């Protein structure tokens, strides 16, 4: 009777897969063309300014519509 080749247990197999995933990830990250820090800072400021501007517009629309609804409700009742 031939001996069967025994598979490593689950934890050994999972550890090897995780190790391969980590080394592959590091290899891929070395290939990435990273954006310069100054450009990231400019883009970040632009995004924050845009979010603040949109929030202000939404706030004005909300205040205006609530004022209009309250005025109409005041006329009715």
VEXDREN-2710 file (C-alpha; in Angstrom, 1 decimal):
% VEXDREN-2710
k/r/px/py/pz
1/UNK/0.0/0.0/0.0
2/UNK/1.4/3.4/-1.0
3/UNK/1.6/6.1/1.6
4/UNK/-0.6/9.1/1.0
5/UNK/1.1/12.5/0.9
6/UNK/-0.3/14.3/3.9
7/UNK/-1.5/17.9/3.4
8/UNK/-0.4/20.6/5.8
9/UNK/-3.0/21.7/8.3
10/UNK/-5.3/24.6/7.7
11/UNK/-3.2/27.1/9.6
12/UNK/-0.1/26.3/7.7
13/UNK/-1.9/26.6/4.4
14/UNK/-3.6/29.9/5.4
15/UNK/-0.3/31.3/6.7
16/UNK/1.4/30.6/3.4
17/UNK/-1.4/32.2/1.4
18/UNK/-1.4/35.3/3.7
19/UNK/2.4/35.6/3.4
20/UNK/2.1/35.3/-0.4
21/UNK/-0.7/37.9/-0.5
22/UNK/1.4/40.3/1.6
23/UNK/4.6/39.9/-0.5
24/UNK/2.5/40.3/-3.7
25/UNK/0.9/43.5/-2.3
26/UNK/4.3/45.0/-1.4
27/UNK/5.5/44.2/-4.9
28/UNK/2.5/45.9/-6.5
29/UNK/2.8/49.0/-4.3
30/UNK/6.4/49.4/-5.4
31/UNK/5.1/49.8/-9.0
32/UNK/2.6/52.5/-8.1
33/UNK/3.2/56.0/-9.4
34/UNK/2.4/58.0/-6.3
35/UNK/1.0/61.6/-6.7
36/UNK/3.4/64.3/-5.4
37/UNK/2.6/65.5/-1.9
38/UNK/2.0/69.1/-3.0
39/UNK/-0.6/68.0/-5.5
40/UNK/-2.4/65.9/-2.9
41/UNK/-2.5/69.0/-0.6
42/UNK/-3.9/71.2/-3.4
43/UNK/-6.5/68.6/-4.3
44/UNK/-7.4/68.1/-0.6
45/UNK/-8.0/71.8/-0.2
46/UNK/-10.1/71.9/-3.4
47/UNK/-12.3/69.0/-2.2
48/UNK/-12.8/70.6/1.3
49/UNK/-13.7/74.0/-0.3
50/UNK/-16.2/72.2/-2.7
51/UNK/-17.8/70.3/0.2
52/UNK/-18.2/73.5/2.2
53/UNK/-19.7/75.4/-0.8
54/UNK/-22.2/72.6/-1.5
55/UNK/-23.1/72.4/2.1
56/UNK/-23.7/76.1/2.2
57/UNK/-26.0/76.0/-0.9
58/UNK/-28.0/73.1/0.6
59/UNK/-28.3/75.0/3.9
60/UNK/-29.6/78.1/2.0
61/UNK/-32.1/76.0/0.1
62/UNK/-33.2/74.2/3.3
63/UNK/-33.7/77.5/5.2
64/UNK/-35.5/79.1/2.2
65/UNK/-37.8/76.2/1.7
66/UNK/-38.6/75.9/5.4
67/UNK/-39.3/79.7/5.6
68/UNK/-41.6/79.4/2.6
69/UNK/-43.5/76.4/4.0
70/UNK/-43.9/78.1/7.4
71/UNK/-45.2/81.3/5.7
72/UNK/-47.7/79.3/3.7
73/UNK/-48.8/77.3/6.8
74/UNK/-49.2/80.6/8.7
75/UNK/-51.5/81.9/6.0
76/UNK/-53.6/78.7/6.1
77/UNK/-54.0/78.2/9.8
END
